[in-house]
Amino acid sequence: SSDVSSVEKRRWILNDFDIGKPLGRGKFGHVYLAREKRSNHIVALKVLFKSQLQQSQVEHQLRREVEIQSHLRHPNILRLYGYFYDQKRVYLILEYAAKGELYKELQKCKYFSERRSATYVASLARALIYCHGKHVIHRDIKPENLLIGAQGELKIADFGWSVHTFNRRRTMCGTLDYLPPEMVESVEHDASVDIWSLGVLCYEFLYGVPPFEAKEHSDTYRRIVQVDLKFPPKPIVSSAAKDLISQMLVKDSSQRLPLHKLLEHPWIVQNAEPSDYSGFW
Ligand SMILES: CC(C)NC(=O)[C@H]1CCC[C@H]1Nc1nc(Nc2ccc(C(=O)N(C)C3CCN(C)CC3)cc2)ncc1C(F)(F)F
């Protein structure tokens, strides 16, 4: 069949697509809305310039990430349907997330309700349980790497680096905010790094800022390794939410709340919208 889902085997060329509006631009290239002509399937086409990939020596990383991403199938992980290239560019055929970028939504709302935050955290926990089940860890789940699907569902959309839109929140060199102590102290790390990052994300959904934010990198570094976790008086956040965050932001990675236990935590049970997939995934 010619529909996009059977694309892995196909050889794609640019002429197979009608190119639509640009969705964003950045360091390695542009992202466009596109329609595959035979199936009329709407996709996002990420165009990366080979020259810039070579300059930044990220080709091998791109190959590894494309390999991982193309084999992941989960409602909260953005699909990578395939890729192709020409003389100067590499094209990634990606799932189109109709409601755009989460970090823009968070900036607009300042912070999210407990129900919205718990629903997002539960869906990301299910996506990470799925990834860990396939020995894929360290999905870089900061707000800039999350997109929102047509039904409002979150999609983890990173594959090793991001397309930098102009109004990115963080400096180009990326932020320490989401790294757990063992990564900041650069000792080896395992799947529990994702539990730490999800705890950071949960805090940021509820308060609008990450927990260890500081003006200087050195201060952020110190606050992370000391787990200097403080909850501001505003906005008002339930003690159940603070309890969950405190069980995830634990220095000893073996003591962090396992993801399947997170899904049973009272704050999640009482606040997250039930998901159609919760049983199956
Ligand atoms: C994870 C990664 C780090 N981030 C990215 O790649 C970014 C960089 C550029 C865009 C995005 N990449 C994607 N974006 C979408 N959907 C989308 C994005 C933006 C809008 C939006 O708000 N506007 C167009 C608005 C419309 C209104 N005007 C005023 C401003 C832009 C609406 C839908 N689907 C798939 C992708 C993907 F990932 F497959 F490429």
The ligand as an SDF file (V2000), in Angstrom:
LIG
                    3D

 40 43  0  0  0  0  0  0  0  0999 V2000
   10.4510   18.6620   19.0400 C   0  0  0  0  0  0  0  0  0  0  0  0
   11.4090   19.5870   18.3640 C   0  0  0  0  0  0  0  0  0  0  0  0
   12.4930   20.0380   19.3140 C   0  0  0  0  0  0  0  0  0  0  0  0
   10.6740   20.7460   17.9340 N   0  0  0  0  0  0  0  0  0  0  0  0
   10.4600   20.9390   16.6260 C   0  0  0  0  0  0  0  0  0  0  0  0
   10.8870   20.1890   15.7870 O   0  0  0  0  0  0  0  0  0  0  0  0
    9.6860   22.2010   16.3160 C   0  0  0  0  0  0  0  0  0  0  0  0
   10.5090   23.0990   15.4030 C   0  0  0  0  0  0  0  0  0  0  0  0
    9.5970   23.6150   14.3880 C   0  0  0  0  0  0  0  0  0  0  0  0
    8.2170   23.0330   14.5970 C   0  0  0  0  0  0  0  0  0  0  0  0
    8.3720   21.9190   15.5960 C   0  0  0  0  0  0  0  0  0  0  0  0
    8.3580   20.5980   14.9540 N   0  0  0  0  0  0  0  0  0  0  0  0
    7.1340   19.9800   14.7260 C   0  0  0  0  0  0  0  0  0  0  0  0
    5.9900   20.6910   14.8810 N   0  0  0  0  0  0  0  0  0  0  0  0
    4.8020   20.0900   14.6680 C   0  0  0  0  0  0  0  0  0  0  0  0
    3.6410   20.7970   14.8020 N   0  0  0  0  0  0  0  0  0  0  0  0
    3.4570   22.1490   14.9830 C   0  0  0  0  0  0  0  0  0  0  0  0
    4.5180   23.0270   15.3090 C   0  0  0  0  0  0  0  0  0  0  0  0
    4.2650   24.3860   15.4950 C   0  0  0  0  0  0  0  0  0  0  0  0
    2.9590   24.8730   15.3570 C   0  0  0  0  0  0  0  0  0  0  0  0
    2.6890   26.3280   15.6060 C   0  0  0  0  0  0  0  0  0  0  0  0
    2.4310   26.7330   16.7180 O   0  0  0  0  0  0  0  0  0  0  0  0
    2.7290   27.2190   14.5970 N   0  0  0  0  0  0  0  0  0  0  0  0
    3.0510   26.8320   13.2610 C   0  0  0  0  0  0  0  0  0  0  0  0
    2.4550   28.6040   14.9270 C   0  0  0  0  0  0  0  0  0  0  0  0
    1.2220   29.0800   14.1740 C   0  0  0  0  0  0  0  0  0  0  0  0
    0.9910   30.5470   14.5120 C   0  0  0  0  0  0  0  0  0  0  0  0
    2.1780   31.3670   14.2320 N   0  0  0  0  0  0  0  0  0  0  0  0
    1.8910   32.7760   14.5710 C   0  0  0  0  0  0  0  0  0  0  0  0
    3.3770   30.9240   14.9690 C   0  0  0  0  0  0  0  0  0  0  0  0
    3.6990   29.4670   14.6500 C   0  0  0  0  0  0  0  0  0  0  0  0
    1.9110   24.0080   15.0500 C   0  0  0  0  0  0  0  0  0  0  0  0
    2.1660   22.6520   14.8680 C   0  0  0  0  0  0  0  0  0  0  0  0
    4.6890   18.7980   14.3260 N   0  0  0  0  0  0  0  0  0  0  0  0
    5.8130   18.0570   14.1420 C   0  0  0  0  0  0  0  0  0  0  0  0
    7.0690   18.6310   14.3230 C   0  0  0  0  0  0  0  0  0  0  0  0
    8.3330   17.7970   14.1360 C   0  0  0  0  0  0  0  0  0  0  0  0
    8.9510   17.6200   15.3120 F   0  0  0  0  0  0  0  0  0  0  0  0
    8.0010   16.6170   13.6120 F   0  0  0  0  0  0  0  0  0  0  0  0
    9.1810   18.3950   13.3120 F   0  0  0  0  0  0  0  0  0  0  0  0
  1  2  1  0
  2  3  1  0
  2  4  1  0
  4  5  1  0
  5  6  2  0
  5  7  1  0
  7  8  1  0
  7 11  1  0
  8  9  1  0
  9 10  1  0
 10 11  1  0
 11 12  1  0
 12 13  1  0
 13 14  1  0
 13 36  2  0
 14 15  2  0
 15 16  1  0
 15 34  1  0
 16 17  1  0
 17 18  1  0
 17 33  2  0
 18 19  2  0
 19 20  1  0
 20 21  1  0
 20 32  2  0
 21 22  2  0
 21 23  1  0
 23 24  1  0
 23 25  1  0
 25 26  1  0
 25 31  1  0
 26 27  1  0
 27 28  1  0
 28 29  1  0
 28 30  1  0
 30 31  1  0
 32 33  1  0
 34 35  2  0
 35 36  1  0
 36 37  1  0
 37 38  1  0
 37 39  1  0
 37 40  1  0
M  END
$$$$
